[in-house]
Amino acid sequence: MRTVDELLAVQKSALRENGAIDYRQRRTLLRDLAQMLRQHGRAFSEAIARDFGRRHPRETEIYEIYPLQAEIAYVLSHLRNWTRPRAVHTRWPFLPARSQITPQPVGVVGIIGAWNYPLLLTLLPLISAIAAGNRAIIKGPRLAPQTMTLLAQYLRDVTSEDTIALVQGSPDVDHAFPGLPFDHLIFSGATRTGRVIARAAARNLVPVTLSMSGKSPAIIQCDYPLATAARSIMAGKLVNAGQTCIAPDYCLVAADQRDDFIALAKSAALSLYPHWADNPDYTSIPNVLLWERLEGLLQDAQRKGAILWQPSPAPALADGAQRPFPPTLLWDVQPGMKILEEETFGPILVVLTYDDIQEALDYVRDHPAPLALYYFDRDQRRALRHCKGIAAGGVTINDTIFHVAQPGIPFGGIGLSGIGQYRGIYGFQRLSHYQGVFRQNRLSACEWVRPPYGRWTRLLIAWLSRWG
């Protein structure tokens, strides 16, 4: 088995000898990936369930396999147009010369997948890399070993390692991977880890796309139906047990509606996941450390005065593979509590209040830009106006998380929630170099601006400065 350094050398060598992946090869690779997902979707769902301890196959199909199939179909339907050279404006003094831009692959792309959606957040950037004609090396997440073993096996049936390769995560690989001289590096994960990745990549001047999370808010206008908002927010919060980078972390509700919202949010949680502890629809936490981290956030908040609700207490951790964490609401939360300072990444929703909507908007603006923003309002124009004034990776109005299901909307953050975007045309552009080409004509006025400089040169410059 080759090391990641050897795989990178193999792919760089293949790029030098064989050139970039051409248009037909890209289409073939994408179709083969789609076929892999169709044929082995059930096996992937079972592997992911084993990695998590418990996750319903339908959840994997809805939030991982189907979005990948839809992304491939969308890319295939637009790829011909994206890859064409495009004519651009040529200033009239240079006519009849012509100018164009031609998309070229950047080379070899490194992809660092994330454990919370191990298939989606590994293959979604891969689709963008292939569409742009790049080769790719994937570092699988260590918390999804079953899924990555299966993916490595099936990728070998799709293509050779000089085009796409996958290496399993380990402490040594995790440390070395971001410091390798890729032509682009894509990372999905925590902001803290993203800083480390960016520093390592900077040593080789490798451009990065970092998709991180932060704390995504949900804002409810006082005239919006609370029951509808509560169900949407709890659904977005509890899918995958809150282990979603765009899950709502906290909710801002009018102060005089807080108690009503809490009651409705409780009802929504019980309706979505009755008997949560042994409900097969409710995803487990992959390991003890992550589970104990969530428990620690709650203990810190309660110790400092926050009020907590859970349908029933979390069962003691046993030796079994399943580690469910209860749906949780938290209110009377104050600055200085860890739950307001750290990424939650679990089924815990913080409920905050505002006296007027401007206070809610200012609260979000005064904190680092989130990966997602959710806004509930009867007045769609007002909602768009308010959302326009807030920096966020993406926005869903009157629901949660579904903006990422749209292939025409890019995925990525801003500020501490990310650098750059991918998927659809945005992924193609991110992983392409747009080479500018100027095609001179035999009838050219450019000779007039070459030495020796004289009176005619001075007159020409004066004329161009005024009219050109």
Secondary structure, DSSP 8 states (H G I E B T S, - for coil): ---HHHHHHHHHHHHHHH-S--HHHHHHHHHHHHHHHHHHHHHHHHHHHHHHS---HHHHIIIIIHHHHHHHHHHHHHHHHHHS-EEE---GGGTT-EEEEEEEE-SEEEEE--SSSTTHHHHHHHHHHHHTT-EEEEE--TT-HHHHHHHHHHHHHH--TTTEEEE---HHHHHHGGGS--SEEEEES-HHHHHHHHHHHHTTT--EEEE----EEEEE-TTS-HHHHHHHHHHHHHGGGG--TTSEEEEEEEGGGHHHHHHHHHHHHHHHSTTGGG-TTS---SSHHHHHHHHHHHHHHHHTT-EEE-SS------SSS------EEEES--TT-GGGTS---SSEEEEEEESSHHHHHHHHHTS---SEEEEE-S-HHHHHHHHHTS--SEEEESSSSGGGG-TTS-B---GGGEE--BSHHHHHHHTEEEEEEEE--SS-SGGGGSSS--HHHHHHHHHHHHH-
